[in-house]
Amino acid sequence: MDKVAIIGIGMTKIEADKRGDTFADMAWEAVNLALADAHMTIAEVDNVVTTSNDFWDGRTISCMAVGDATGAGQGKNTSCVEGDGTFGAFYGLTRILSGAYGTTLVTAHSKGSESVSSLITNAALDPIYDRALGLDMVTACALQARAYMHRHGVKPEDLARVSVKNHGNALRNPLAQLPLKLTVEDVLRSEMIADPLHLLDCSPVSDGCCAIILANEQRARRSARQPVWVTGVSCCADAYYLGDRDLAVPRSLAQAAKRAYAMAGIHDPAREVQVAEVYDAFTYQELMWIEGLGLAEAGGAKDRLERGDFDLEGPLPVNPSGGLLGGHPVIAAGLYRMAEAVKQLRGEAGSYQVDGAKVAVAQGLNGLCGQSHCVWTLDNRS
Amino acid sequence: MGKKRVAIVGSGQTLHRSRRPDVNGQELIHEAVQAALSDADLTLADIDAIVIGNMDHFEGINYVDCWSVDGSGGWMKPVIKLTTGGTTGSTLSIGGYHMVASGLFEKVLIIGWEKNSESDTTGAITTAFDPIWDRLVFAGAISGLAVEAQAYMARYGATDRDAARVAVRDRRHACKNPHAQLRQEVTIEQVLASPMLADPIHLLDVCPRTDGACAVIMANEDVAEKLCPTPDWIWGTANRHSYTYLADVNFGALDSMAGAAKELFAKTGIKEPRKQLQVIELYQPYSFAGIIWIEDLGLVPRGKGAEYIWSGATDLGGELPINPSGGVIACNPIGATGLIRCAEVSLQMMGRAGERQVPEVELGLSTGFGGCMWTDMMLHGKRKPE
């Protein structure tokens, strides 16, 4: 793969209800932050990929709402990915690799405050065979959490430790929505939403927009900012029907990670990666995805977590930003992971900076129970 | 222009009908995928990645890329979903092009589909527009098109009889296309006598809504000629999605098409499109567009579209046949419609378009149009691009 770098990032603060902002207002803010970060003007953006979801936005052709704000509607070539922002970035990357463009602006936005999460995620189920069962994202993921816990002897306390860590990390991230100082008991005492998931095991549904700017090698080397290089990327989709999958095994994530690491020349990710930003929509997911990403053995994440390995001061900090538990603008969440990884690799993460981070992994996903994953490996060394 | 040159090596279309109660969405997708794989003599194991798209609210299914893997064959493969409204199908073909040109994937399967019978199409389209400023004054796709037609008629004195001539052309062409949904010749009088839907658009001026899917397989230059003796080479793409609010539209001309055409033709060295192109599959959802948009394409000067249509130049057998497939007026599974344009041009380039084949084609153009006055474009060639 030719060299491509991330040369600009922009994130709005993640909030429960940005009542004063339309989709376009959020996109305008994130895009201008990214342009300022990259010391670029919109004229230097060769093409734009926006990422949105018609169900979450309550609009057909939801990308239309941010056309002007992202510059997509201003005489540029453009496209729209529907899914997590990491997939939008993936398509944006291929548009550069194709040779057609030197830079791609990628955005992803969502306003959970204007949406009904249970209805929207229930609509992901097949209308004939399983929608009427009433499953939604939370209840489907509760099934997966139970399957994973049963397989590896994971206890509710193990899940709770993820919540304590990530909400605690969020205390240091000014963009996070839910900075909380918690104990394991606080998590276990919080309301049971869908057994075994307590309220504090679940991420919120938030408002936010993230933008990143990708550049080919030539443009990245000319950039005013230190480029963060994309060394590997891959995505992979598992089966749709939950009954067709072994829910306790993140098979498609492992496959995507394997391909991404192969591209990056990473042989032992648990040793070679210094920081990970993963899609912790629920506490159990962080443990599962850590294992799927090869950062711990299957079933081994809980022990490493308990030892403090994934803490900010540990050998392999996971979600130092606070992750999705700290704020979860659906669709944008994976792109926030990439932008947070960039901050770490630039050494700009302030009080949640991981010392000496050189290699980061960021992950996003689509569908129920992590059906389809996108994995990025990033490196600050040219 | 790309890192890897890219060609279309196969395509497939489903049986297109106004209602396909015999299949569910996944089965409809599967039908197109199997047709494309068999056309290219490939199996799913040969496919490296999948690009799929539709318009969610027409079926009411969220995360379609995930839900559809049993039909698309995406299991344990990279799958991405692109959605841009009416342009979805053409956006998909452009997406497949970039994925292959990137060098990351050798062969990519591109799928556009829609099961329009499962929803209230106009109800769904109306939600595309800004809930505060536009939605209350804008009902579905046809009203905006009627405004465009009226504005053009007022500017240039064109009539609904001129537009009817375009409908007659496309509906005649459709009779030669076994994939078309509506295969019936009509006369100008029949078009003008058909019910008025939104003045000046008559029923026979406008596209139907269709259940159907289309799949296209693209491959890079390392394998394309091994897979297909006459691959359809992609010379370039351009698009403009330049509209957010109704008041931004220059009704009476399609600025997005003029902008995309200018860029695409400049990039690919097309100086006189009317002379250099031999076939166009225009995403033309209603007959008036057949007059207006060929001006934006630069085929004829402003105001001269109708004259060119009446000359017969765009009929099969004319100097530059447009929509030999019968076009969108004859068949419109929305998320697939733009991709069908691309597939149809590929058949023309391969010399495999049967009764609707245009003789001696060297370069062809496929376009996509969305309800927000957007344009996507792809230039196809018989020869490998420089």
Chai-1 contact restraints between the chains, C-beta under 6 A:
chainA,res_idxA,chainB,res_idxB,connection_type,confidence,min_distance_angstrom,max_distance_angstrom,comment,restraint_id
A,D54,B,D56,contact,1.0,0.0,6.0,A-B,restraint_1
A,D54,B,H57,contact,1.0,0.0,6.0,A-B,restraint_2
A,F55,B,N62,contact,1.0,0.0,6.0,A-B,restraint_3
A,R59,B,T127,contact,1.0,0.0,6.0,A-B,restraint_4
A,T60,B,H57,contact,1.0,0.0,6.0,A-B,restraint_5
A,T60,B,A124,contact,1.0,0.0,6.0,A-B,restraint_6
A,T60,B,T127,contact,1.0,0.0,6.0,A-B,restraint_7
A,T60,B,A128,contact,1.0,0.0,6.0,A-B,restraint_8
A,I61,B,G85,contact,1.0,0.0,6.0,A-B,restraint_9
A,I61,B,A128,contact,1.0,0.0,6.0,A-B,restraint_10
A,M64,B,C372,contact,1.0,0.0,6.0,A-B,restraint_11
A,G67,B,H241,contact,1.0,0.0,6.0,A-B,restraint_12
A,G67,B,T244,contact,1.0,0.0,6.0,A-B,restraint_13
A,D68,B,T244,contact,1.0,0.0,6.0,A-B,restraint_14
A,G73,B,H241,contact,1.0,0.0,6.0,A-B,restraint_15
A,G73,B,S242,contact,1.0,0.0,6.0,A-B,restraint_16
A,G73,B,T244,contact,1.0,0.0,6.0,A-B,restraint_17
A,N77,B,N239,contact,1.0,0.0,6.0,A-B,restraint_18
A,T78,B,H241,contact,1.0,0.0,6.0,A-B,restraint_19
A,S79,B,T91,contact,1.0,0.0,6.0,A-B,restraint_20
A,C80,B,T83,contact,1.0,0.0,6.0,A-B,restraint_21
A,C80,B,T84,contact,1.0,0.0,6.0,A-B,restraint_22
A,V81,B,L82,contact,1.0,0.0,6.0,A-B,restraint_23
A,E82,B,K81,contact,1.0,0.0,6.0,A-B,restraint_24
A,E82,B,T83,contact,1.0,0.0,6.0,A-B,restraint_25
A,G83,B,K81,contact,1.0,0.0,6.0,A-B,restraint_26
A,F87,B,I80,contact,1.0,0.0,6.0,A-B,restraint_27
A,Y91,B,I80,contact,1.0,0.0,6.0,A-B,restraint_28
A,T94,B,H98,contact,1.0,0.0,6.0,A-B,restraint_29
A,T94,B,M99,contact,1.0,0.0,6.0,A-B,restraint_30
A,T94,B,S102,contact,1.0,0.0,6.0,A-B,restraint_31
A,R95,B,H98,contact,1.0,0.0,6.0,A-B,restraint_32
A,L97,B,S102,contact,1.0,0.0,6.0,A-B,restraint_33
A,S98,B,G2,contact,1.0,0.0,6.0,A-B,restraint_34
A,S98,B,K3,contact,1.0,0.0,6.0,A-B,restraint_35
A,S98,B,H98,contact,1.0,0.0,6.0,A-B,restraint_36
A,S98,B,A101,contact,1.0,0.0,6.0,A-B,restraint_37
A,S98,B,S102,contact,1.0,0.0,6.0,A-B,restraint_38
A,G99,B,G2,contact,1.0,0.0,6.0,A-B,restraint_39
A,G99,B,K3,contact,1.0,0.0,6.0,A-B,restraint_40
A,A123,B,N62,contact,1.0,0.0,6.0,A-B,restraint_41
A,A124,B,N62,contact,1.0,0.0,6.0,A-B,restraint_42
A,A124,B,Y63,contact,1.0,0.0,6.0,A-B,restraint_43
A,C235,B,P78,contact,1.0,0.0,6.0,A-B,restraint_44
A,A237,B,V69,contact,1.0,0.0,6.0,A-B,restraint_45
A,A237,B,G74,contact,1.0,0.0,6.0,A-B,restraint_46
A,A237,B,V79,contact,1.0,0.0,6.0,A-B,restraint_47
A,A239,B,W75,contact,1.0,0.0,6.0,A-B,restraint_48
A,Y240,B,C66,contact,1.0,0.0,6.0,A-B,restraint_49
A,Y240,B,W67,contact,1.0,0.0,6.0,A-B,restraint_50
A,Y240,B,V69,contact,1.0,0.0,6.0,A-B,restraint_51
A,N366,B,C66,contact,1.0,0.0,6.0,A-B,restraint_52
A,G367,B,Y63,contact,1.0,0.0,6.0,A-B,restraint_53
A,G367,B,C66,contact,1.0,0.0,6.0,A-B,restraint_54
A,Q371,B,C66,contact,1.0,0.0,6.0,A-B,restraint_55
A,S372,B,C66,contact,1.0,0.0,6.0,A-B,restraint_56
